[in-house]
Amino acid sequence: MQLFLILCLIAAMIATVVALIRGIVTFLQTSEAELHGDGPSESSIKSNKMMQARILFQAVAVLIAVLLLVSVGGS
């Protein structure tokens, strides 16, 4: 069970880093025209979605870490 939780934790951490990098790259690709346009641009919406995904993956990683610590502490 602990090996499964460790593998899930590693996967969640990798997903967090990937979402972070994709969000930053999308944010950096925002052009000057998009900054002064009307309403949110497609790249800013995508960047926002990637950052929301990063927060979700971080929450999952924290929950898995808590489960792992509880399982180790109980045995």
C-alpha positions as CSV (number, residue, x, y, z in Angstrom):
1,M,0.0,0.0,0.0
2,Q,2.8,2.4,0.8
3,L,4.6,1.7,-2.5
4,F,1.3,2.6,-4.3
5,L,1.0,5.8,-2.4
6,I,4.6,6.8,-3.1
7,L,4.1,6.2,-6.8
8,C,0.9,8.2,-6.7
9,L,2.7,11.0,-4.9
10,I,5.5,11.1,-7.5
11,A,2.9,11.2,-10.3
12,A,1.1,14.1,-8.6
13,M,4.4,16.0,-8.1
14,I,5.3,15.5,-11.8
15,A,1.9,16.6,-12.9
16,T,2.2,19.7,-10.7
17,V,5.6,20.6,-12.3
18,V,4.3,20.0,-15.8
19,A,1.2,22.2,-15.2
20,L,3.4,24.9,-13.7
21,I,5.8,24.9,-16.6
22,R,3.0,24.9,-19.2
23,G,1.2,27.8,-17.4
24,I,4.4,29.9,-17.3
25,V,5.2,29.2,-20.9
26,T,1.7,30.2,-22.0
27,F,1.8,33.3,-19.8
28,L,5.2,34.4,-21.3
29,Q,3.8,34.0,-24.9
30,T,1.2,36.7,-24.3
31,S,1.7,39.4,-26.9
32,E,1.4,43.2,-26.4
33,A,-1.7,43.2,-28.6
34,E,-3.4,40.7,-26.3
35,L,-2.5,42.8,-23.2
36,H,-4.3,45.9,-24.6
37,G,-7.3,44.0,-26.2
38,D,-10.9,43.8,-25.1
39,G,-11.6,41.0,-22.7
40,P,-9.5,38.0,-21.9
41,S,-7.4,36.5,-24.7
42,E,-7.2,32.8,-25.5
43,S,-3.7,32.5,-24.1
44,S,-4.6,34.2,-20.8
45,I,-7.5,31.8,-20.4
46,K,-5.3,28.8,-21.1
47,S,-2.7,30.1,-18.7
48,N,-5.3,30.5,-16.0
49,K,-6.6,27.0,-16.6
50,M,-3.1,25.6,-16.3
51,M,-2.5,27.4,-13.0
52,Q,-5.9,26.0,-11.7
53,A,-4.7,22.5,-12.7
54,R,-1.5,23.1,-10.8
55,I,-3.4,24.0,-7.7
56,L,-5.5,20.9,-8.1
57,F,-2.4,18.6,-8.5
58,Q,-0.8,20.2,-5.5
59,A,-3.9,19.5,-3.4
60,V,-3.9,15.9,-4.5
61,A,-0.1,15.6,-3.7
62,V,-0.7,17.0,-0.2
63,L,-3.6,14.6,0.4
64,I,-1.5,11.6,-0.8
65,A,1.4,12.8,1.5
66,V,-1.0,13.0,4.4
67,L,-2.3,9.5,3.7
68,L,1.3,8.2,3.4
69,L,2.3,9.7,6.7
70,V,-0.8,8.3,8.4
71,S,-0.1,4.9,7.1
72,V,3.6,5.0,8.1
73,G,2.7,6.3,11.5
74,G,0.1,3.7,12.2
75,S,2.3,0.7,11.6
